[in-house]
Amino acid sequence: MNMDVIYEDAYCICVTKPNDVVVHHAYHSRNVVHEKSLLQLLEEDLGSKFYPVHRLDRRTSGIILLTKGTQYVSEFQKLFTDNKIQKTYYGVVRGHAPESKIIDSPVKGKDSNVYKDAETLLECVKTTIQNIPVKPYDTSRYSLVKLTPKTGRLHQLRIHMNKISNPLIGDGKYGDKNHNAMYETNFGWTNLFLHAKSLEFVHPFTKEKLNLISDFPENWKALFKEFEW
């Protein structure tokens, strides 16, 4: 697999993580071991080891930042912990989403009963009505949304979109199974339609201001064409 390298310098590299690829195989993970992780794919493709600064869900595609040495990880991670990096995602959701909305709703951590504050800024970019019935309606409505998380909780965007009744298409856990099935039956799309589009930050070592953008996957481009977006 040829990896899409968005940016590279002496300290870090930014690539587009494909959908349905784990960043790395965790110890005692339930992940299937024969499926190569992003770190394994990068080492095969580029011949070097890299160290992830943040995470992306297995099913989420898009931009991810990695360093070229363990000694650089903490400085890049501080960008995230100090809210000095702007992350932008795009999602395709069920229904017509609000024109704009701040979703301020706590999110529970994985395997934990502790809820943590979580905030997401939503902007609706495009809408469509498709003449394809999905129970209980004769037509189906969808929106393209831009999502800017102000916090970085596990599954935050997926949970927040479900909370406002605009779940992400292709989300098997928080989504709508009838609409997910329609996408697979009519278009052959089974991926989660959540894409990490960009990272904007000041490089901690070079002090250069960067706005790094990840291209949409092919299924997204096919959807844009189908929905005339």
C-alpha positions in Angstrom: 0.0 0.0 0.0 1.4 3.4 -1.0 0.8 5.8 1.9 -0.4 9.3 1.2 2.3 11.5 2.8 0.9 15.0 3.4 4.0 16.6 5.1 7.4 15.5 6.2 10.4 17.2 7.9 13.3 16.1 10.2 11.0 15.8 13.2 7.6 14.5 12.0 5.5 13.1 9.3 1.8 13.6 8.5 0.0 10.9 6.5 -3.6 9.9 5.6 -4.7 6.9 7.5 -7.0 4.7 5.4 -10.3 3.6 6.7 -10.4 0.3 8.7 -6.7 0.4 9.7 -5.6 0.5 13.3 -2.8 2.9 14.2 -1.0 0.1 16.1 -1.8 -3.3 17.5 -2.3 -2.8 21.3 -1.0 -5.4 23.7 -3.8 -8.0 24.3 -5.8 -6.3 21.6 -8.7 -8.1 20.0 -7.5 -6.8 16.6 -6.8 -9.5 14.1 -3.0 -9.8 14.1 -2.7 -10.5 10.3 -4.2 -7.1 9.6 -1.3 -4.7 9.3 -1.3 -1.6 11.4 -0.6 1.9 10.1 2.8 1.8 11.8 3.6 -1.5 10.0 2.4 -0.2 6.7 4.5 3.0 7.0 7.6 1.0 7.9 7.1 -1.3 4.9 6.4 1.7 2.6 9.0 4.2 3.9 11.5 2.0 5.6 11.4 3.8 8.9 9.8 3.6 12.3 7.4 6.3 13.4 5.7 7.2 16.7 2.1 8.4 16.8 1.3 11.7 18.6 -2.5 11.2 18.8 -5.1 8.6 17.8 -7.7 8.0 15.2 -10.4 5.3 15.5 -9.8 2.3 13.4 -12.8 3.2 11.2 -12.0 6.9 10.9 -9.9 7.9 7.9 -7.7 11.0 7.6 -4.8 13.0 8.8 -2.5 11.7 11.5 0.7 13.1 12.9 3.7 11.0 13.8 7.2 11.8 14.9 10.5 10.4 13.7 11.9 9.8 17.2 10.6 9.2 20.7 12.4 12.3 21.9 10.0 14.5 19.8 6.7 13.0 20.9 6.1 15.0 24.1 6.5 18.4 22.4 4.0 17.5 19.7 1.6 16.0 22.3 1.6 19.3 24.2 0.0 20.9 21.2 -3.0 18.7 21.9 -3.1 18.9 25.7 -2.7 22.7 25.6 -5.4 23.1 22.8 -2.8 24.7 20.5 -3.8 22.5 17.5 -7.0 22.8 15.5 -8.5 19.6 14.2 -11.2 19.6 11.5 -13.3 16.6 10.5 -16.0 16.1 7.9 -18.9 13.6 8.3 -21.9 12.4 6.4 -24.9 12.1 8.7 -28.5 11.1 8.7 -31.1 13.9 8.3 -30.7 17.6 7.7 -28.3 18.8 10.4 -28.5 22.3 12.0 -26.9 25.1 10.1 -24.5 25.5 13.1 -24.5 24.2 16.6 -22.2 23.9 19.6 -22.6 20.4 21.1 -21.6 20.6 24.7 -22.3 17.1 26.2 -20.1 15.0 28.5 -18.7 11.8 27.1 -18.0 8.6 29.0 -14.6 7.1 28.6 -14.0 3.5 27.3 -14.6 0.9 30.1 -15.3 3.7 32.5 -18.3 5.2 34.3 -16.6 8.6 34.5 -18.0 11.3 32.2 -15.7 14.1 30.9 -16.6 17.4 29.4 -16.7 17.4 25.6 -17.5 20.1 23.1 -17.9 20.0 19.3 -18.6 22.8 16.9 -20.8 21.7 14.0 -21.4 23.5 10.7 -23.7 22.1 8.0 -22.0 22.3 4.6 -24.4 20.5 2.2 -27.8 18.7 2.3 -29.6 16.3 0.0 -32.9 14.4 -0.3 -32.6 11.1 -2.0 -35.6 9.3 -3.6 -34.6 6.1 -1.8 -37.0 4.9 0.9 -35.6 4.1 4.3 -38.1 3.0 6.9 -40.4 4.6 7.9 -40.0 7.3 5.2 -40.3 7.2 1.4 -37.2 9.4 0.9 -33.9 9.7 2.8 -32.1 12.9 3.9 -28.4 13.4 4.5 -26.0 16.2 5.4 -22.3 16.9 5.0 -21.1 18.4 8.2 -17.8 20.1 9.3 -16.9 19.1 12.8 -14.4 21.0 15.0 -13.8 19.2 18.3 -12.7 21.5 21.2 -11.8 18.4 23.3 -10.5 15.0 22.3 -12.6 12.4 24.0 -12.8 8.8 22.8 -15.6 8.5 20.1 -16.6 12.1 20.8 -17.8 13.0 17.4 -19.7 9.8 16.9 -21.4 10.1 20.2 -22.2 13.8 19.8 -23.7 13.3 16.3 -25.9 10.5 17.7 -27.0 12.8 20.6 -28.4 15.4 18.2 -30.2 12.7 16.2 -27.8 13.1 13.2 -25.7 9.9 13.5 -22.8 9.3 11.2 -23.4 7.0 8.2 -21.5 3.7 8.5 -21.3 3.9 12.3 -22.1 0.4 13.5 -22.2 1.4 17.2 -23.8 4.8 17.4 -25.4 5.0 13.9 -28.7 4.0 12.2 -28.6 0.4 10.9 -31.4 1.0 8.4 -29.5 3.9 6.7 -26.2 2.0 6.9 -27.8 -0.9 5.2 -29.2 1.4 2.5 -25.7 2.8 1.7 -24.3 -0.8 1.4 -27.3 -2.1 -0.7 -27.6 0.8 -3.1 -24.0 2.0 -3.3 -21.7 -0.7 -1.9 -20.4 1.7 0.8 -19.7 0.1 4.1 -17.1 2.6 5.5 -17.7 5.0 8.3 -18.2 8.5 6.8 -15.9 10.3 9.2 -12.7 11.9 7.8 -10.0 13.8 9.7 -9.5 16.5 7.2 -6.9 18.9 8.6 -4.5 19.9 11.3 -3.5 23.5 11.9 -0.7 24.3 14.4 2.6 26.0 14.9 5.5 23.5 14.6 7.1 23.2 18.1 10.6 23.0 16.7 10.7 25.0 13.5 8.0 27.5 14.7 6.5 27.4 11.2 2.7 27.7 11.0 1.3 24.7 9.2 -2.2 23.9 7.8 -2.1 20.3 6.7 -4.9 18.8 4.6 -5.8 15.2 3.9 -7.6 14.3 0.6 -10.9 12.5 0.8 -11.0 8.8 0.1 -12.4 7.4 -3.1 -15.8 6.4 -1.5 -16.2 10.0 -0.4 -15.5 11.3 -3.9 -18.0 8.8 -5.3 -20.6 10.0 -2.7 -20.0 13.7 -3.6 -20.6 12.8 -7.3 -23.7 10.8 -6.5 -25.2 13.5 -4.3 -24.0 16.3 -6.5 -22.0 17.8 -3.7 
